[in-house]
Amino acid sequence: MTSRVKKSGPGNQDIVNQPSHYNTGEIECIYAIKASMSHDAFCGYLKGNIQKYLWRYESKHSNNPTIDLEKAEWYLKFLICEKRDYQGSACLDNKS
């Protein structure tokens, strides 16, 4: 089963869960990246993004620091899904 993190609905621009600049082709960027890496490498990529957003949340969006915290949370949820999928457990799905 492919890991999916819940997406925003049609017509709702969501800069955290589904930014439009990552959805310009038939496959979302995160899934193209996943397809290009081993499981361990992809988990490292996700972990690095979590660390990046936690590192900068107080300085990048000073008027709304929760944006980067929400992005870190998104990558953490994706990492949890990735680990559950790899272990054969149920995970979040686009349909939920």
N, C-alpha and C positions, 0 to 999 in steps of 0.2 A: 504494500500500500504506500502511496506517495504521501509524504507529509504535506499538510495544508494548514495554514493558519487562517482563521476566519477573516473574510474580506468585507469591505464596506459594500453597501448595495449600489445598484446602478444610479448614476446621477449625483451621488454623494462623493465629492472629492475628499479623500481622507489622506492627509499628508503623512500619517504614521503607518497605517495598515496597507495602503495601496496607492502610493504616489503615482500620478499619471506618467511621470518621466521614466518610470521603470516598467511600463506596460505599453510599449510602442509596437511590439510585434505579436506573433502568435503565442509566444511563451514569455511568461514573466521572468525578469532578469534573475531573480533568486533561484529559479528552477534550472535555468541555463548554467548558472554557477555550480549548482549542486551536481548537475550531470557531468560537469567537467572535472570533478574531484572524487577522491575516495571518500568513504564515510568519515574516517578520522580527520582528513584534511578539511572536509566541509564543516564538521563540528568545531574545528579550530577556527575556521573563518567566522562562524556564528559567535563563538566565544570572544573573538577579537572585536567584533562589532558591539557586543554587549559592553566590553571594557571601554571602547571608544566613546560610546554615548554616555556612560556613567562618568567618565573622565571630564567631559566637556559640558555637562548639563548646566552648571552654574555660570558659565561664561558665554556660551554661544547664543542662547536665546534668553537674554537677561529679562526680557519682558514676559516670557513664558517658559520657565525652565522645565516644566513638565513635558514639553515636546520631546526632548532628548531622553527623559526618563521613560516615556511611553515607547520610544523607539527601542531602548534597551530591553524593555519588557517584551516587545514584539519578538526580538531576536531570542530572548530567553525562552519564550513559549515555543518558538520554532525549534530551538535546541532540545527542549524537553520532548517535543513531538518526534524529532529525529531519533532520539535515544529510544523512545517507546516503540517507534516503527521498527527500528533495528532489532529490538528485543521481541518483536512480534505482538506488542500490546496495541490496544486501540488508541487512536490519536484524534486530535482535532481534524475537522474536515471542512471543506468549503461550504458544505450544505448546512452546517450547524449555525 
